[in-house]
Amino acid sequence: MRIMHLSTRLILGGSQENTVLSCEGQLARGNDVALVFGPIYGPEGSLLERVQNYRAGDDRRIEAIETPNMVREVSPLKDFKCRRDLRTIIREWKPDVVHTHSSKAGILGRIAAWRERVPCVIHTVHGPPFHKYESNWRNRMYILAERIAAKRCHVIACVADAMREQFLEAGIGKPAQYVTVWSGMETQPFLEPAWTREQVRQELGLEDNDFVLGTVARLAELKGHDDLLDGLGEHLKQHRNVKLLWVGDGWWRDRLLNRVKSMGLQRQVITTGLVPPEEIPKCLQAMDVLIHPSYREGLPRTVTQALLSATPVIAYDVDGTREVCIDRETGLLLKAGDLRGLRDAVQWMMDYPEARDALARCGRKMCKDRFAAERMVEHLLEIYRDVTKHA
């Protein structure tokens, strides 16, 4: 098949990694694959080099196509131009399948593909664009746009069951359109890391007796870094061997580090800056616990990756997080913003090492098959074949 994926921004992020793995897996299985995306900028990194360097066994490659008017923010003029540009790209490339990702690419891409009568149009919901932290008028606009786009695709794939529930509750699409396709990842680097815990901690300047609480997330709004400082600041001052390891970069970096300095925690908050995806298993090796205090998610890849690494998890109970971090079974789940619960969960993890390790082992067993990239790729190809067969 000729398969075209559309993604708004090819930055380092969960939905983008999911998309690139889909492209690579589908190319490796003999399909022609194109990836269309908007301009990449800012401190959040890029996956473009990985896309450009990937080769299938017969030296075939993913065709990377940048389109200048695909921007994340609402921009009526650029959005109009982008829809026009996408129709031209689709018409010239002649895909059998158009698979869209993220909100802007998902809305404009589905409309363009439908108008061009593409045999299979599929959209993956990685996370809802509407949520309680967004303004009412934007939420109404996003929901209306998603309702329109849902009528212009055959299948809506969700990375977690929670996405289907939220979209149907908002009146988007029909139940029969939805299917859950677990977000796949390369599991082997987490299951069999190339580094020892001791090596990684030494590189990061950590002591043997340090208890490391890590996050892997952009330093950005709604990712919960402020909650870590608010909820754990006094705990850190009382336990100087407890360290925060922040993996990632973002627009809030300077503001957050200024807060760290004002609280006198410079020696206890370690930042790695931007880390490429292939280095994430290494960072997880250094942690005693992963904390994921994000206020909105689809299915958090970071939580899955931590459990694959047998690293215990504390996470906020939002969106699809509970489908990976099952409370008291594979991790500790907290109500978003529960700072006291955050302190208590950290103390429990410190006090009961055998119990926390048991949670992580259970999580690893669950995740290693369910979230394998190969499983995701095969599931998507089955959907494509089924839709095109009945087109």
LINRA-V57649 format. One record per residue. OMEGA is omega as a letter, one per 30 degrees, with the letter a starting at -180 (999 if undefined). Layout:
# LINRA-V57649
[[OMEGA] [OMEGA]]
This chain:
# LINRA-V57649
[[l] [a] [l] [l] [l] [l] [a] [a] [a] [l] [l] [a] [a] [a] [l] [l] [l] [a] [a] [l] [l] [l] [a] [a] [a] [l] [a] [l] [l] [l] [l] [a] [l] [l] [a] [a] [l] [a] [a] [a] [l] [a] [a] [l] [a] [l] [a] [a] [l] [a] [a] [a] [a] [l] [l] [a] [a] [l] [l] [a] [l] [l] [a] [a] [l] [l] [a] [a] [l] [a] [a] [a] [l] [a] [a] [a] [l] [l] [l] [l] [a] [l] [l] [a] [a] [l] [l] [a] [a] [a] [a] [a] [l] [l] [l] [a] [l] [a] [a] [a] [l] [a] [a] [l] [a] [a] [a] [a] [l] [l] [a] [a] [l] [l] [l] [l] [l] [a] [a] [l] [a] [l] [l] [l] [l] [l] [a] [l] [l] [a] [a] [l] [l] [l] [a] [a] [l] [l] [l] [l] [a] [a] [l] [a] [l] [l] [l] [a] [a] [l] [a] [l] [a] [a] [l] [l] [a] [a] [l] [l] [a] [a] [l] [a] [a] [a] [l] [l] [l] [l] [a] [l] [l] [a] [a] [l] [a] [l] [l] [l] [a] [a] [a] [l] [l] [a] [a] [a] [l] [a] [a] [a] [a] [a] [l] [l] [a] [l] [a] [a] [l] [l] [a] [l] [l] [l] [a] [a] [l] [l] [a] [l] [a] [l] [l] [a] [l] [l] [a] [a] [l] [l] [l] [a] [l] [l] [l] [l] [a] [a] [a] [a] [a] [l] [l] [a] [a] [a] [a] [l] [l] [a] [l] [l] [a] [l] [l] [a] [l] [a] [a] [a] [a] [a] [a] [a] [l] [l] [l] [a] [a] [l] [l] [a] [a] [a] [a] [l] [a] [l] [a] [a] [a] [a] [l] [a] [a] [l] [a] [l] [l] [a] [a] [l] [a] [a] [l] [l] [l] [l] [a] [a] [a] [a] [l] [a] [l] [l] [a] [a] [a] [l] [l] [a] [l] [a] [l] [l] [a] [l] [a] [a] [l] [a] [l] [a] [l] [l] [a] [a] [a] [l] [l] [l] [a] [a] [l] [l] [l] [l] [l] [a] [a] [l] [a] [l] [a] [a] [l] [l] [l] [l] [a] [a] [l] [a] [l] [l] [l] [a] [a] [a] [a] [a] [a] [l] [l] [l] [a] [l] [l] [l] [l] [a] [a] [a] [a] [l] [a] [a] [l] [a] [a] [l] [l] [a] [a] [l] [l] [l] [l] [l] [l] [a] [a] [a] [a] [l] [a] [a] [999]]
